[in-house]
Amino acid sequence: MSATRTPVSAPAPSGPAARFEPGGWRSWGQRYPFLCSTAVCVVLAALSAAVLPTVPSYDPWAWIGWGREVIDPHLSFAISGGPSWKPLPVFPFTTVYALFGSAAAPTLWVITARAGGLLGLVAAYRLAARLIGAPRWAAVVAGLVAAGGVVVTQEWFYEMFRGTSEPMLIASALWAIDRHLERRYGWAFVLGVATSLIRPEAWPFLIVYAGWLWLRHPRLRALVVVGSLSIPFFWFVPPWVGSGQPFLAAQHAAEYNGALGSNPFLTVLGRGLDVQTIPLLVFGAVAV
């Protein structure tokens, strides 16, 4: 009489070993899409720095110089000259990069800006694909059209590869929406703060969102307070210290913005439309 042997299967890997399984990496990407996307985009941006020039344009050079002035005790922090003040490039990025020396700081910043530009493409794809949902092929097409729409935006390549802040602005704004839709409200608020530290036009939206979080999610109130206070602090205190004028950013923007005519709102709206290509505007109208 022989006993029947039941084949014993090996236990599924767990812990760190599971991360090296294909499903483990996929699970990480699904659970932490923003962090995983950021890591991949930083790697790609770093690789681009090895084969493409990393000379920043005019505005980034000023941010790099201001970052060095923050940490170098032999230099005075003076921002009366140069372009309009933007807090996010300087705090924390170029200030930290200045610790690696004046030769490395420009390259590190350009890598950061390029990673931000790529992140914007990922966010555009995700949002469009999410909006369509099913069938899968339609979601993929919508995502590609959305990402392509960002790419063909006027001067997007130049601004990303030369280190300006606009591609990063696209990334932070779209990822804030993505995180909110995924109910990651803390992340959404932090990304909204980042957007507000690049452009003041985002302030009204963040104020409304902060109020909503305060009422609906009390556990995030400390984050709401710190994030909300950081915006006026970083916009007004550094210019006050560096020039004696807390509203220097607004003054520079008015001086360098060119003539807005008798109706500034319509002029700015027209400039915004000029940034987009006609096919993209048509796609947007059809989608609506």
N, C-alpha and C positions, 0 to 999 in steps of 0.2 A: 504494500500500500504506500503510495508516494504522496507527499504533500504538494499542493499546488503553490507555486511561488508567484507572488504578485510583484511585478517590476516596480522598483522604487525609483521615483524621479528625483533628480537633484533639486534641492530647495532653491527657490527663486532668490537671486541676489538681493541683498538689502543694504541699507546704509550707503557708504561711499561707493561700494562696488556697483550699486544700481545706477549710479550716474553715468557709468561707461556703457551701459546698455542703450541701444538705440531708443527704446521707449523711455528710458530715464532722461535722456537729453530732451526728447520731445515734451515730456512732462514738465521739465524745468522751463522750457520755452513758453508753454501754455500758462504756467503758474506765475512766471515773472517775465512777461513779455517786454516791459520797458527796460528792465535791467539787462536781460539777455540781448535785446536789440542794441542797447547802448554799448555793451561789450563788443559786439560784432562790428558796429559802426566805427568804434575807436580803432580797432585793429585794421579795418580797411582804410581809415583815414591815415593811420601811421604808415601803412604800406604805400599810400599815395605820396607821402612825403619823401619816400625814397626814390621816386621816379619823376615827380613833378616839382616845379619850383615852389618854394614856400615863402616867397617874398610878400609880406602883407601890403595892403593898400594904405591910403592915407590915414583913415580913422583908426584902424588897428594899431598903427605905429604909435599914435597918441596914447592908446590904452596900455600898450606895452611900456611906454615911457612912464606913465603915471603909476603903473604897478611897481616899477623899479624905484620910483621916488617914495613910495609908501614904506618900503623896507630898508632903503639905504639911508643911514643917518647922515651921510655927507651931502645928500641932495635935499633941496627944499621941495615940498609938495606944492606945485603951482600949476593950476589948470586954467588960468585966465586965457591962455592961447589954445590953439588946436581946435578940434571939432567940438560938437556938443557933448556934454557929459552923459555917459551911460553907465550905470552902476555895475550891472552884471558882468561885463567883460573884465572889469578891474577887480571887483570883489566877487568871487575869490580867485578867478583864474590868473590874470596876469600878475597879480601880487604874489601868488604862490610860484608861478613860473619864473619870476625874477630871482628866486632863490637858487635856480639852476644856472644862472649867469646870463649875461646879455646876449651871448651867441645862441643859446638854446631857447630862450624865451619866445622869440618870433616863431620858430618852428613849432613849439608846443602849442602856441595859440592857434596857429593855422590848422594844426591837427584837430584841435578842439572845435574850431568853426566848421571844418569839413565833416567831422563826426555829427555835429548838429544838423548840417544840411542833409546828410543821409538819414538821420533819424526822422526828419520831416517827411521824407519819401515813405518810410515805413509807416508812419502814422497816417498819412494820406491814404495809403493802400488799405490799412486796417479799417479805417472809418468807412470808406466807400464799400468795401467788401461786407462789412457788418450791416450797412444800410440795405444792401440787396439781399443778403442772406442766402436764399436758395433760388434757383439751382446753383450748384457750386461753380460751374463754368461762368455764369453771369456775374457772380461775386468776384471771381478772378479778373474778368474783363473790366469790371467797374473799378477794382483796385488799381489795375494797370493804367487805366485812363486817368484816375486821380493822381497817381504818382507821376505819370507823364505830364499832366497839367502843371505840376509844380516845376518839373524840369524845364519846360518850355517857357516858363515865366520869364519876362524880360530881364536879362543880365543875371539870372540865377547862377549859372556856372561861374561867371566872373566873381560874383559876391561870395560864393561858397569857397572857391579855390583861393581867393585873396584875403579871406578871413574877416569879412564884414559880419554884422550881427543879424541881418535879415533872415538868412536861412535858419539860424538858431531860433529866431522868433517864430517862424513857421512851426518848427519842431515843438517848442514848448507849448504853444497854443493848441496845436492839434493833439498832442499827447495829454494835455489837461482834459480835453473833451473825451478822449479815449478812456482815461482813468476814471472819469466820472461815470461814464456809461457802464464800466465794469464795477462800479460801486466802491472804488478805491478813492474815497473822498479826500483822505489826507494827502495822497499823492497828487490828486487833481489840484488841490489848493496850493501845494508847494510849487507845482509847475505853473499855476496861475501867478504866483508871486514872481517866479522867474521871468515870465512874460512881462509883468508890470515893471520889472527892473531893467527891461530893454526899451519898452515903449510906454509912455504915460497914457496912451489911448486905451490900454487894457485896464486902467484903474476902475472905471465905473462898473465893468463886468465883475471884477474881483470884489468890489465892495458889496455888490448884490449877492455874490456867491458866499462871501464871508458871513453876511447876515443870515443866509439860509442855513449854513453850517452851524452857526451859533444857536439857532432855534431848533434844528432837527437833530443835531449830533453834538450834544453837550461834551462828550469825551474829547472832542477836537477843539474845545474852546481855547486851551493854552496855545495850541498851534496857530489858531486864528489870530490871537492877540500878538504873538511874536511875529508872525508873517506880516500882519497888517502894519505893525510899527516899523518893521524893517524897511518898508517902501519909502516913507518920507525921510527916514534916517539916512538911507544910502543915496537918495536923490538930492537932499538938501544940505546935509552936514558936510560931506567931503568938499563940495564947491565952496561952502562957507569957510572951511578951514584953508582951502587952497587958493581962494581968491578974495575972500571977504564978502562974496555975493552968493547967498543961498539959492537964488533963482537964476544962476548963471546959465544953466542948461536951456531955460526958456528964452533967455536973451540971445544966446548963440543960435538957437533954432530959428528965431525971428530974423536974425541978420543973414543967415546962410540959406534961408528957404526960398529966396527969390520972390518976385512980385506975385501976390495972390489975387490981385485985381479987386474989383468991388464986391465980389461974392467969394470969400475964401472957401466956403464949404463946397460950392460947385467946382471950384478950381482943384481942390484936393481930391474930390470924387473923380474928376476927369483924369487926374494923374494916376489914380488907382486903376481906372479902366485901361489906361494906356499901358500899364504894366502887363496886362494879360493879352494873350493872342486871340484873334477873332474865333478860331475853331474852339478854343477853350470856353469862351463866352457862350458860344452856341451850344456846346455840350451842357453847360450849366443851366441854360434856359430850358433845354429839353428835359433835363433831369427834374427840374422844378415842376 
